Every structure is written in C-alpha cells, then in structure tokens.
Amino acid sequence: MAFIDEIKIYAEAGRGGNGVVRWRQEKFIPKGGPAGGDAGRGGDFYVQAVRDIHILSKYKAKKSFSAGRGEDGGNKKLHGKNGEDFILELPVGSIITNLDTEETWQLTEEGQKIMLLKGGYGGFGNEHFKSSTNTTPREWRPGEEGEKGNFKIELELFAESD
C-alpha cells in the first residue's frame, strides 16, 4: 500500500429543502387555511482528526464528497427533517486549505472536529406567511444552496517531544 501525503477533493454542504404550499382540508371546516410546513436545513461538512496516517489512501479513488440535503416541508404544518452532516476523517497533523479562499486549518489532536462548510437554510412553507391581512398566502420560499469548495489536504508528520 502506497503512502499518500496529499490529496485534492471537492466538498459540498447540503442544500436546504423547499417550503411547500398546502391547504388544510377537513370535514366541516370549509376554509381551513394554509398548512404548508417549513423545510429542513442542509447538512454541514466537517473534518475530524483520527490516529491513522494511512486513512488518506481510502480517499484515493473518491474525490467528491457531499452532506445530506434537507427534507421538504410537509402537509399539516410539518417541518422537514434536517440533512445528515458529513464527517471526513483525516489523520492528525493534516493541513486543510480551501483553494478558493486560501483559508487554512490544521488538525493537531485526536478527536478535533472542524466545520469547513455550512449547510443551506431550509425554505418556508405558506403557513409561515400567514397573517391577519393575508389569510390565504400562496407564496413559499425555496431552500438555499449549501457552501461548496475545493480543498487540498496535506499530511505533515511531526515528532512529539517528551
């Protein structure tokens, strides 16, 4: 097994779900009103330090990673589920550089967890826009895109001093 000390990846945080337009429909309630729920947030993208210097070889073939998308809003004012966060495990001593913004992070101890990309916000359903003057709103808001980026991950080995 070859030792890999540098990789380039594309990462993407999850997109927020879309809000929906739904109407309350029940027997004996002629004008039920809006019932569209808000959507869930997209998942965040994290890196976490582990004590395995050969773990970068696991990412030799796959170069693109993404967190989960938020669920759309539902009927009966139900909120959508948030997207799953994605955790990329990297060896202790890794230096992560965002190639788009030149921002740099370093994983120095085992278990350290850093958020690199934030997931998008979920959209609003028509229930969110209801007011005393607007009792039948037909508007809704789509979910926002999550952050994206290209990253370079370098492994820097250093000896521990006693």
N, C-alpha and C positions, 0 to 999 in steps of 0.2 A: 504494500500500500504506500503510495507516494504521499509525502508530507506537503500539505498546501498551506501557504502562509499569506495569501492574498486572493480575494475574490471580489467581483463586482456583481451587484444584484440590483433588481428593480423592485421597489416595495410600494404598496398601496394600502392605505387605510380604508375601512369600509364606507360605503355610501349610505346615507340615511334613507329610510323608507319614505314612501309618499303618503301624504294625507289623503283621505277619501271623502267623497260626498255620498252620504247615506241618509235615509229618512226613516223615522220611527213609524212603524206600521203595526198597530194593534187594533183589535176588535173594539168597537165602541169609542175609539179615540180618533175622530175624523181628521184633526190637524195635529199630528204627533210632533212635528218639528224636526230639526236636524239631529242626526245621531252618528255622524262620521267621526271616528276616533283619530287621534294623533299617531304619528308613526314613531318607530324606534330609531335610536341613534346607530350610526355605523360603528364597527369595532375599531379599536385603536391598535397601532402596530408597536410592539415592544421588542427590545433585545434584553437577554438575560445571560449573566455570566455563569458558566459551569466549568468544572475542573476536568476538561477533556481536550487536549490540544489537537486531537485528530478529528474533531467534530466538523471542521470546515470541509473535509473530504465528503461529508454527507451532502453538501450543497454544490458539489462539483457539476452535477447534471442539471439541477433545477436552479434557475437564476431569477425567477419571478415569484413573489410572494404577496398575498393579499389577505386582509382581515375580512370578517363577515359583514354582509350587508344587513342593514336594519329592516325589520319587517314592516310592511304597510299597515296603516291603521285599519280598524275593523268596524263592523256594524255594532250598534248598541253602545257607542262611545268607548269601544275597547281600544286601548293603546297597543301599538305594535311592539314586538319583542326587540330588544337591542341586539346588534350584531355581535358575534363572537370576536374577542380580541385575539390577535395573532402574536405569539411569543417565539422569536427566533433565538435559539440557544447558540451562544458563541463562547469560545474559550476565554478564560481570564487572561488579561493582557491585550485584548483586542482593541484596536483603534478604529472607530467608525467615522467615516467622513461622508457628508452629504455632498455629492458632486455638483448639485445645482446651487446650493447656498454657501458652500465651503465651511459649514458648521462641523465641529469635531467633538466626539465623545470618546471616553476611554473607560473600559470595564476593568476595575482594579481589584475587586474582591469577589469571591464566590457568592452567588445569590443576588448580586446587584442587578437591578432592573431599571431600564431607561425607556421612556416613551419617545419614539422617534417621530411618529406621525399620528395626528389626531383624526378620529373618525368624523364623518359629516353629521350634521344635525338632522333629525327627522322632521318631516313636514307636518303641517297642521291640517286636521280634518275640518269639515264645515261646522262642527259643534264648537270649535274654537272661535269662530267668527260671529256667533250668535249674540245678539244684544236686544235691548228693548225696542229699538227702532228697526232692526234688521232681524226679523224673526225667522226668515227662511233664506239663510245665506247659501249661495251656490258656489262660493269660492273655496278653494283648497290650496295648499302650498306643497310643492314637491320637496323631496329630501335633497340635502346638499351633498355634493361630492366630498369624499374624504381627501386628505392630503396625499400627494404622490411624490416619489423621489427616486433618484439613482444614488446608490451608496457604494463606497469602496470600503472593504473590511480588511485591515491588515493585522497580522498577529505579531506582536512584539514580545519576545521571550526575555524575561529578566530574572536574575538570580535573587533569591531572598537573602537578606543579610541577617546574621544572628545577633 
